[in-house]
């Protein structure tokens, strides 16, 4: 599957949260928020079909669109791409960057410590 663009991700988000939708329902859900017309939404749907991120199924004479990529798969790919592009694929520099440029709450620090402890326990 090819990479899902930022514009296409809006359509995918609608499908992940609301389930299978017709083209008209996707236009109604995504179009106004993005200021997109019907033609733009249908172009993006066709791109996602070509990328094999969506499948189309006939139901009651209308096409229903289903995601073939889970939100988790998308987020994993995007996250890895960010790490690779900006931090050489390393997580520690990413965390250090955020720690330097954005105050971490006590809860976030505790969650990071718990995650590190779990990772260390899994390595043993």
Secondary structure as the mmCIF struct_conf table of DSSP 4:
data_model
#
loop_
_struct_conf.conf_type_id
_struct_conf.id
_struct_conf.beg_label_comp_id
_struct_conf.beg_label_asym_id
_struct_conf.beg_label_seq_id
_struct_conf.end_label_comp_id
_struct_conf.end_label_asym_id
_struct_conf.end_label_seq_id
HELX_LH_PP_P HELX_LH_PP_P1 UNK A 2 UNK A 5
HELX_RH_AL_P HELX_RH_AL_P1 UNK A 6 UNK A 18
BEND BEND1 UNK A 20 UNK A 20
STRN STRN1 UNK A 21 UNK A 22
HELX_RH_AL_P HELX_RH_AL_P2 UNK A 23 UNK A 26
HELX_RH_PI_P HELX_RH_PI_P1 UNK A 27 UNK A 31
HELX_RH_AL_P HELX_RH_AL_P3 UNK A 32 UNK A 34
TURN_TY1_P TURN_TY1_P1 UNK A 35 UNK A 35
HELX_RH_AL_P HELX_RH_AL_P4 UNK A 38 UNK A 50
TURN_TY1_P TURN_TY1_P2 UNK A 51 UNK A 52
BEND BEND2 UNK A 53 UNK A 53
STRN STRN2 UNK A 54 UNK A 59
TURN_TY1_P TURN_TY1_P3 UNK A 60 UNK A 61
STRN STRN3 UNK A 62 UNK A 67
BEND BEND3 UNK A 68 UNK A 69
HELX_RH_AL_P HELX_RH_AL_P5 UNK A 71 UNK A 87
TURN_TY1_P TURN_TY1_P4 UNK A 88 UNK A 89
HELX_RH_AL_P HELX_RH_AL_P6 UNK A 91 UNK A 101
BEND BEND4 UNK A 102 UNK A 102
HELX_LH_PP_P HELX_LH_PP_P2 UNK A 103 UNK A 105
HELX_RH_AL_P HELX_RH_AL_P7 UNK A 106 UNK A 123
#
